[in-house]
């Protein structure tokens, strides 16, 4: 299937059209076909809209590629991998999950195997034999196999995650869903895919301690705990009113104390970057120049469409808004005036654009996505080549500091940089607010280099 935007045409792999809909079809890798009911995965996408199809296909590719990586690795590497390993374990015993056709003798043999593991764990201690919990002597794969064999009586924590993702206003936001799934994979790796109603405060504390022991920063752990708290809250609201939330008011010892102090760019470094951008005068340097004087996030700039750059407006600006190829963090559009280095870069982008060009920076953005991570890696390497040991995101923090240093009011500072406290008001396209932001940016914008 091909997606066409003006003269731009991109082929989308693994899809075919039939009637009024489109199907995703991809072959299961040969070494994993025993884990699947057939040699191909086929999904009805329910649409022929090429933009929607491109996003759905990208999401499915990432999902199955992660699942296949998990199947080739440890069972605990992801919830999907764990369930697939458990199904494979049952198949080795001649059993199918939840099937009424399972032979009673096969089930009895499996139960004898489990009882043998209990006896080995107890080592002759009758009290241990009677009181030991299944999770003390069975592997995560064996625990999941038992749940699948007899049918899950209750939702597990990954089932709660699916409820949360399905009911959240940010449903479909790729970055949001990817983060949530990765966070839950780390939770399952520590605690297992437990019955959500049986998950305790002790389990939550175990996750915190194990994650900190693994070398994660307290800010990372806090971010994940906040995500888990939201999942439990959503699940309780939708399916289990009164469910205790084990993540509420969970204390993380030393929270924030291990955070690395960010270092803003110095005025000398900013000036050196500005001069280097003018000298190289190419698309990567235009990205840097635009970041210099807007305070925008890298993906917000790299993912701009040409139509987002408004040079003929009384206040030249860029329009940062969600696109099919790139969302924005708050999902709320905003306008940012462009002056100094940013205005120079915007003019260069427009002046060099080819006929029919859609994207401001086609090196890193096309109809299937915005590769901001790749851009970040390339730009950090270039910064180091300039003798500047900084990450590109610190240009955004530096703009916050530059505006603060000229006593710019916080609500205007937030409106320029796109923080939530002012994004709501900016959503109305207030021309007066655009002019106000422009006035403050003029105080800090880079000046034209002296001849």
C-alpha positions, 0 to 999 in steps of 0.5 A: 500500500502507498501513502501519498502526500502531494508528490511524496509517495511512501510504500507501507509494508505488511498491508493489503486492501480488501473491499472497504478495509485494509489488513495487516499481515506479517509472517511469524519468524520460522523459529517461533512458529510453534508458538503461534496457531498459524504461520502469519499474523493477520489483523483487520485495521478497519480503515483505508485511511493511509495516515491511520494505516501507517500509524497502526502498522508502525505500532503493530510492528513494534508490538510483535518485534518486541514480543518476538524478542521476548520469546527468544529471551527470558519469559519475564522479559514482557507480559506477552512473552511470559504468556507465550512461554506458558502456552508453550509449557502447556503444549509440552504436556499435551494441554491447551489453555482453558480447553474442555478437551484436555485429557484428565490424565494429562492434567493429573500428570501436570499436577503430580509434577507440581506436587513434586516441586512442592515436596522438593522445596519443603525438603521433608518439612511438613509445615513448609509443604502445607504452607508454601505459596505457589510462587515460592516453588514455581517459576513465573512460566509455571504460575502463568501456565496454571492460570491459563490452564484453568482460566484466570479467575481474576484480572491480572495487573497487565489486564488492569493496564489494558483497561487503563490504556483503553479508557485513557483520554490519551488512547492512541498516543504512541509515546504514552502507551509505549512508556506505560507498557515498558513500565509495566514490563519492569513491574512484571519482571519483579513481581510477576503478572499477579492478580490485580486484587491480590497485589499488595503494598509489600509488592509495591515496596518490593518493586521500589527497592529492587528497581533502586538496587538495579541502579535506577534513579529515584526520579525514574522510580517515582515516575513509574510509581505515578504511572502505576497509581494511575492504572490502579485508580482507573481500574478501580473506577471501571471494574473494581470500585473500592479496590485498594490502591497500593501505590497511594502515598508510597514513600521513595527514600531519598527521592530527588537527592540522586538527580544530576544537576543540569548544566545550562549552556553558557552565553559563550557556548550559545554564541559559538553554536550560533556562529557554527550554525551560520557557517555550516548552514544546513538542515541539521544546523537549522534545527539547532538554530531553531532550538536556540531561540524557541525553547521548543523540544527537539521532536517539536522542531524536527516534526514541523510541517512546512505549513507550521512555519508562518513567516508572513504573519505580523508576528512570525511564528511556528505552530507546534501541533500534533500531527499523524507523524508526531504527537506533542507532549501535552497534545495541545497546540501552541504558537511560538514567535521566532526571532534571532537564530530561529527566524534565520533558520525558518527562512533558510528552511522555506527558501530551500524547500523543494516543490511539493515538500511537506516536511520542514526536516525530511531527513528525520521526518516522513509520513510514518514518523519523526525520528527525533532520537536519531536527530538527537544522537547526531546533534550531540555528536556534533556538539561534542565536535564543537567542544561542547559537552551538553545534550541538545535538550539542555537548550530548552532548559537554557531558554527557561533560564534566559527568560527568567534572567530578564524577569519574564513572568512565569506564565509567559515563560511557560507559554513560550516553552509549552508547559502545561500551566499556560498551554490551555490559554494558548490553545485559543490562538490569541494573537495578543498573547503571541505578541506578548511572547514575542516581546519577551523573546526579543530580549533574549534572542541571538543577535546577527553576527557582526560583519 
